[in-house]
Amino acid sequence: MSKTKKHFGIIGGTGLTALENLQIVRREIARTPFGEASSTLSIGRLIDEQQADNATSEEVVFLARHGHAHSIPPHMINYRANIWGLKEAGVNTIISVNAVGGIREDMVPGSLALPDQIIDYTTHRVNTFFETNLTSVTHIDFSYPYDEALSQLVLSTAQEEGIDIIKGGTYAATEGPRLETAAEIQRLKRDGCDLVGMTGMPEAALARELGIDYVSICVNANWAAGLSDELITMDVIEKNITDGLKQVRRLLVALLNKS
């Protein structure tokens, strides 16, 4: 993570199409060379829900990954426009919030996790800015996809706030929009994946291409397919996401107040 002043962007996924504790100062439409971002950029300060007069000193830029109406499915998200739009808004540090399915035994529904690796199983997404009008072929080092210093900041802040968050794990990024089969989850498990979601890539790689520090706070919404006797229903997913996001909001306020 760079030592320059951090300008935070938050990308909200399923269950986080708006930040209820965001005191919005202004909104901006993000028009980019790659089209419009998923939603307007909401810019303001986060408020501690338990102390209404305690707002973060720094502004934050919020983007709803699936749109404010949660109408854009994972495989149709304009990831390039989203990341480019945040960069143009001055963001150099992104905290992504992702709803996932738990594979590893400790990834229980409702828990939070901070992955440190990712495997990309997507197949139909535009996954780079480096395509045309290049002076030379460009490659990025993606050995460690999440920024280590930013990850440590998130973990230490969670510990100080008494918020449980699982350190490390491999995120499996699947195409969607359907959920996986039980056999596919067993394959991911054999591959060493600990949780599964549909929005982790190419978002993380695009952020790296633009030099943006990036981490993902994952909310385990359900057990992945075949790992529980219960059917995966939206009611169950929504309840677990709601419970997990209460902790995420607390963590975000504390994190921005430390920056």
N, C-alpha and C positions, 0 to 999 in steps of 0.2 A: 504494500500500500504506500502510495506516495506521501511525502511529508508536507505537501502543500495543503492549504486549508480545504477541508472536506465540504463539499456541497452535495447534500444527500438527495437521492431520488428513491422513492418507494414504489415498487411495482406490485400491485395487489392482484391476486388470482381469485379462484372460486371462493365465495364467501366474503371477499374483501374488495367489492366494487366501489366502495367509498370508505373513507376514514371518518367515522362519526366524531372522533376527537380531533379533527383537523379544522382549525380556525382559518378559513380560506380568506386570503388577501386578494387574490386575483386568479383568473383562469386564462389560459392561453391555448389556442388551437395549434397543434404541432403539424405544420405542413413541411414535408421533407422531399428530397429528390426521389424517395421511394414510396411516396404517397402519404396519406394522413395516418397519424398514430391511432391506436385503438380508441382513445378517448381524449378529451381535452385534458390539459395538464392543470391540476389543481395545486396552487402554490399558497402556502401559509405556514402556520405554526401548530405543532401538536400540543394538545392540552391534556394534562393528567386528569383522568376521569374521576379520581378520588379527591383531587385538589383543583377545582375549576380555575383558580387564579394562577396556577402553575403551568405556564406555557413554555415551550422550548424557545431558547433565545435565537436559534438559527431557523431560517425558513427551510421547508422541505418541499420537494416537488412530487406529487402523487399522480400515478398513471394506473388506470384500471385496464389490466391486460385483456380482459374479455369484453371491454366496453362497459359503460355505466349500467346498461340493461342486462349485462351478462349474456350477450347474444352472439358473440364471436367464438366458435369452437376452436379448440387448440390448434388444429391443423390449418385453420384459416387466418390465424393471427398474423398481422404484418409486423413481424419481429424487428425487421430492419428499420421501419419507420419509428417504432417505439424507442429503440435504443438511440437512433440518430436524433430523434426529437428531444430526448432527455439530455443528450450531450449538448445540443444547441441551446438548451435552457440553462446551461452552466453546470450540470450535474457531472461530478467526477467519481461519485461513490454510490453504488446501487445496492439496496437491500430488497431482494426479491422474496415475496411470500408465495409459497406454492402448497397446494393441497395434494397429498400423496396417499398411496396405499402402502401399508407396512408389510414388509417381508420378513425381516429379522425379528426374533422373538421379543426384543425390547421395544420395537417400534409399535407400541400399542396405540389403539385409537384414542385421539385426543392429545397425544404427546407431541412435543416439539423436537425437531432434529436439525442439525447443522451439518449437511453432508460435506465431504472433502474430496470426493471423486464423482465422476459421472461416466456413464456409457450411453452412447447415442444410438438408439435403434430406429430413429425416424428415417424416412426414405424419400419424402416428397416435398421437403421444405427448402426454400432458398436460405442458405446457411452462411453466407459471407458477403461482405462489402467489396471484396477484392475480385471483381469479375471483368470489368471493362475499363478502358482508358487508363491502363496501368503503364508506368514507365518500366516496371520490372515485376516479375512474379513475387508475390508477397506471402510469407508464411508466418504464423505466430506460434510461440511456445505455449502449448496448452497442457503441459505435463500435469500441472496442478491448477485445475480450472477455477477454483475459488481463492480469493485473496486471503493469504494466511494471516496477515496483520489485522485485517478487518474481522476475520473469523475469531481471532483471539479477543478482540475488543467486544464482540457480541457475547462470547462465552463468559468473559470476566464480568460484563455488565449483568448478565443473567444470574450469575452466582451472587453478586452483590444484592440483587433484587429478590433473591430466593425463588427464582424461576427455574424449574427443571427443564433442561434442554440436553438432548443426546449429542455428544461430540462425535463427529465423524460418521462415515457411512458412504456407500456408493449409490448414487441416484441413477435409476434406469429411466431414460427418456424414451417413451413410446409414442407412436404416431397419433393414436386416438382417431375419432372421438369415442370409439367404443372402449369399454374396459377389456382387460386381458382375459384370456382363457386360463383355467387352472394349470394346463400343461405349459403355457407360456410363462407363467409365474415360476413354475419349477425350473424352467430353463434359465430364467433370470437369476434364480437362487443359485443354480450351479455356476453361473457366470460370476457370482460374487456380489450381486446386487442386494441392497438392504432395504430399499424403498423404491416405489415406482410412481412416476407422474408423466404428464403429457406436455409440460411447458418449459422444462429445464433447458432444452436445446431447440433452436440455436441461440437462445437468449444469452447464455453465459459466454459463448464463443464470440458473439457480436460485440459484447461489452469489452472483451479482451482486445478485439481488433481496434477499438476506439480508445484503448488505454483507460478504461473505466474500472475501478476496483469494484468487485462484485461478489456477493454472497447470497445464499439462499436459505431462508428460514422455512423449514417444511413443517406443515401441520398434518399429522397422520389422521386421515379422515376415516379410514376403515382398514381392515385386514385385506390384503390383496387376495385375488380370486383363489378359492380352494383352500385357504388357510384358516377358515372358520366355518362352522356349521350354519351360520346365518347367511341369508341372502344379502347381497349388497344393494341397499335401497337408498334413495335420495334422502329420505327422512333420517336414516342413521348417519349418513355422510354429513348432512347439514348440522345435526346436533353436535357431532364431534368437532366439526370445524368451528362452530360457535364457541364451544368450550375452549378450544385451543387459541382462537383469535383474541380472547380476553387477555391471555398471557402475552400474546404477540404485541398488542397495543401498549401494555405496560412496558414491555421491553423496548419498544421503539422510542417512547418518551424518554426513558432513562438513558438510552443510547445517544440520542441527540443532545441531551443535556450534558453528556460527558465530552462531546466532540469539541 
